[in-house]
Amino acid sequence: MALHPVLLEKLSTALAPAPVVEFTPREARLPAVPRKAHAVVGMRRAGKSTFLQQLLQERRAELPPERALYLGFDDDRLADLSADQLALLLEEYFRRHPELRGRATVHWFLDEIQLVDGWERFVRRVLDTERMEIVVSGSSAKMLSREIHTSLRGRAMETVIRPFSFREFLRHRGEEPGTEPRRWKSAERSRVEKCFREFLVEGGFPETQGLAAPLRIDLLQGYVDTVLFRDVVERHGVTQVASLRWLVRHCLRNPARSFSVHRIHQDLKAQGHGVAKDAVHAFLGHLLDAFLFGSVPLATESERQRNSNPRKLYPVDVGLIRAFDTSGRANVGHALETVVWNELDRRRADVGYVRTEAGLEVDFLSRPREGPEELVQVCVDTSSAETLARELRALEQAGVDHPRAERRLLVMDHDQVARVRARDVKVQATYEWLLEDANGA
């Protein structure tokens, strides 16, 4: 069997010195675990392919170009390619550079690799027999997190690429602050606050940056439709497409609210959608797998209570809220809460929401992998004394059940911080908190 001529052409191109590509550096980092494949996953259009290009440039800044190469398989001329061709590609690579085999670690970045049938077997064999770092990425329709771990038999580490964080949003605009917030001058703070309000509306999908609102909305709605039809309908054979579309639009228009399968099932029936409750459960699982939403359960040690209580759903990017909210209302509170949840998820915290015995809620109980756990309350308007008192009372009551947790109140801007007086509660502008962790994944 001969190596496919298109693969031969791609190998030659990949080995050649390449011009430096301009892009916005992402904060995600691959975990430093030897002899593991790295799977880069995330929602469509979040920037996975660009992240692989970033990794390639980082490696080539330290190594000869032949030791780090990027290969993309999203090419119609490579349709029905088999893993046997990957084996031939590897042998051709080492024929060109025999001095590297077994003597130096080489780095392969394989984009859209899911299009090659049997790629998992090739990766497992290479990890066992060669000195290679392999990073794979592709469509979430065929590279779901749980399936990667199953197919690679525990040989993969996962890195999730999300739409831009607020820091990356500022970096893309050339507005990233060079100092910590306490050193900002008034003009710099005002500029960051302006950008933050725009971020709450526009979100962080890379391709939508700088677009006029109508075009941005069309693009974001197209992203969601692609997820629905490619990652859910086609993949899982869903036939009740109208019910699925209604569910997605309902959740995007009502973010940060409790999601009860029973209530949604009743709403669907009222809308004339004859769908079984089990199907609603399945729809939710598919949407979480495709990274369109994240869910936050009740914070409790009881598995039964966690499963029997409603979860809260948050879209993967705050820009999706405005793209699907046709009511004209601007619910800044839900947008602010969505941004905070996405940042907690980006920092890889275990997150739940808290309901006190008196029926008050704290938005998040965050249990990070390192550092103390925190009770985090998000309050968009502190001008109402009644609202502020309720939010602080919820934090105080939740602190009784979680005495080790630090308490934090995140507000909209710096001016609101000075108006809040609360003992044992750290009050902070949300954008300052978002910019705290420069090295977070």
Sequence and secondary structure as in RCSB ss.txt:
>XXXX:A:sequence
MALHPVLLEKLSTALAPAPVVEFTPREARLPAVPRKAHAVVGMRRAGKSTFLQQLLQERRAELPPERALYLGFDD
DRLADLSADQLALLLEEYFRRHPELRGRATVHWFLDEIQLVDGWERFVRRVLDTERMEIVVSGSSAKMLSREIHT
SLRGRAMETVIRPFSFREFLRHRGEEPGTEPRRWKSAERSRVEKCFREFLVEGGFPETQGLAAPLRIDLLQGYVD
TVLFRDVVERHGVTQVASLRWLVRHCLRNPARSFSVHRIHQDLKAQGHGVAKDAVHAFLGHLLDAFLFGSVPLAT
ESERQRNSNPRKLYPVDVGLIRAFDTSGRANVGHALETVVWNELDRRRADVGYVRTEAGLEVDFLSRPREGPEEL
VQVCVDTSSAETLARELRALEQAGVDHPRAERRLLVMDHDQVARVRARDVKVQATYEWLLEDANGA
>XXXX:A:secstr
    HHHHHHHHHHHS                 TT EEEEE STTSSHHHHHHHHHHHHHTTS GGGEEEEE   
GGGTT BHHHHHHHHHHHHHH GGGTTTS EEEEEETGGGSBTHHHHHHHHHHHS EEEEEE  TTT  HHHHHH
HTTT EEEEE  S  HHHHHHHHT   SS GGG  HHHHHHHHHHHHHHHHH   GGGTT  HHHHHHHHHHHHH
HIIIIIIIIHHT   HHHHHHHHHHHHHSTTSEE HHHHHHHHHHTT    HHHHHHHHHHHHHTTSEEEE B  
S HHHHHHS EEEEESSTHHHHHH  S    HHHHHHHHHHHHHHHTT EEEEEE TTS EEEEEEE SSS  EE
EEEES  S HHHHHHHHHHHHHHHHH TTSEEEEEESSHHHHHH   TT EEEEHHHHHTT TT  
